[in-house]
Amino acid sequence: MTSPRQARISVIGAGPAGLTCARILQRHGIAVTVYDRDPSREARNQGGTLDLHADSGQLALREAGLLDEFLRLCRPEGQEMRVLGTDGELRAHLVPEEGELFKPEIDRGQLRDLLLDSLTPGTVRWGHTLAGVSGPAAGPRTLHFADGTAVETDLVIGADGAFSRVRPVVSPATPRYTGVSFTEAWFHDVEDRHPELSALVGQGSATGADGRRALWGQRNSGDHIRVYVIRKVPADWIAAAGLRPDDTAGLRARLLDEFADWSPGLRQMINDNDGPYVDRPIFALPVPHTWEHDPTVTLLGDAAHLMPPLGVGVNLAMLDAGDLALALAGCASVDEAVRAYEGIMLPRSTETAKLLEGRAEDLLCDDLPPEFGDDHDAFNSPHAVRSAEK
């Protein structure tokens, strides 16, 4: 029976969930190593903006001792939301009340830096792409990396996302394409270079949909806006159209043609983006996704319960991270801690996944999001699940 305080604990993936787990473990005096495939923390752009909810993501940050710093970095004004008709007319406008902090926004990169800087130096081992996991369920396990190196460990925590390399150890499930795809576009220095788009999006987000297609623009920090062109298309739609992912002009022409009957104001979200488009087909795991308890391997976040991007992903992942770390801090053995954690996480994620199953197409719906309720000018529903990148 291995005590968590004596165990070799390995987290695979240096995303928000993996880093949150590591931070809380270290706060409780438990050693941990995080392995990530990126060659360094600066290796790639971390993506757009996230809203962290007071009853989930922020709870995890409180356990990590980082909530006050998060509240200094976050953007409460990012909770603003505008819903537009395809004619460009404003249908509804959600404005956060003064001091509203239920789900403020923060850039993914800022959140990751906050977590990374809180860890003991050397906790994250960069440039470690996991190839597989071997060894008996009773342990120890061996992590095999793509560079040929191997590490022995007593607990493997799969925080490595949608296409997890840890998941196959406990589950044969694989993500399935939902039929909905995002095409991401970036706009920089928007106040000077894209002032009309900046005015359209405001301090938070602006969206329009017609039941088949949607456009979603989100303000990021540093005078940036990210746009998501959301459509129901085959996963290989770019190749099927005779285009390449790096053919920015060709992709723009295709998208503009598809949105030809939308207002010029909304079509700004497709015109003149800075840099290439990024194709992001949306996948989800089968529902329910559970597995037989394994005393030396467990999963959290998207590795455990990949769902359509409807506003809960990162929040559930960070809640998982906190629950697992606290279980390890409070249990006598790793096995007992993993069992206790999964006893909380699996029912919770199953309930949420059932609510969101098959709902990726909600992103294309032209009904008003539920957070608007009957009052289209009020910030009146902190439990909404609408969002384009979570």
Secondary structure as GFF3:
##gff-version 3
##sequence-region A 1 390
A	DSSP	beta_strand	9	12	.	.	.	ID=ss1
A	DSSP	alpha_helix	16	27	.	.	.	ID=ss2
A	DSSP	beta_strand	33	35	.	.	.	ID=ss3
A	DSSP	beta_strand	49	51	.	.	.	ID=ss4
A	DSSP	alpha_helix	57	63	.	.	.	ID=ss5
A	DSSP	alpha_helix	67	73	.	.	.	ID=ss6
A	DSSP	three_ten_helix	76	79	.	.	.	ID=ss7
A	DSSP	beta_strand	81	84	.	.	.	ID=ss8
A	DSSP	beta_strand	90	94	.	.	.	ID=ss9
A	DSSP	beta_strand	105	107	.	.	.	ID=ss10
A	DSSP	alpha_helix	108	118	.	.	.	ID=ss11
A	DSSP	beta_strand	124	125	.	.	.	ID=ss12
A	DSSP	beta_strand	130	134	.	.	.	ID=ss13
A	DSSP	beta_strand	141	145	.	.	.	ID=ss14
A	DSSP	beta_strand	150	153	.	.	.	ID=ss15
A	DSSP	beta_strand	155	158	.	.	.	ID=ss16
A	DSSP	three_ten_helix	167	169	.	.	.	ID=ss17
A	DSSP	beta_strand	176	187	.	.	.	ID=ss18
A	DSSP	alpha_helix	190	193	.	.	.	ID=ss19
A	DSSP	alpha_helix	195	201	.	.	.	ID=ss20
A	DSSP	beta_strand	205	209	.	.	.	ID=ss21
A	DSSP	beta_strand	213	220	.	.	.	ID=ss22
A	DSSP	beta_strand	224	232	.	.	.	ID=ss23
A	DSSP	alpha_helix	237	240	.	.	.	ID=ss24
A	DSSP	alpha_helix	248	258	.	.	.	ID=ss25
A	DSSP	alpha_helix	264	267	.	.	.	ID=ss26
A	DSSP	beta_strand	278	284	.	.	.	ID=ss27
A	DSSP	beta_strand	297	299	.	.	.	ID=ss28
A	DSSP	alpha_helix	302	305	.	.	.	ID=ss29
A	DSSP	alpha_helix	313	330	.	.	.	ID=ss30
A	DSSP	alpha_helix	334	356	.	.	.	ID=ss31
A	DSSP	three_ten_helix	360	364	.	.	.	ID=ss32
A	DSSP	three_ten_helix	370	372	.	.	.	ID=ss33
###
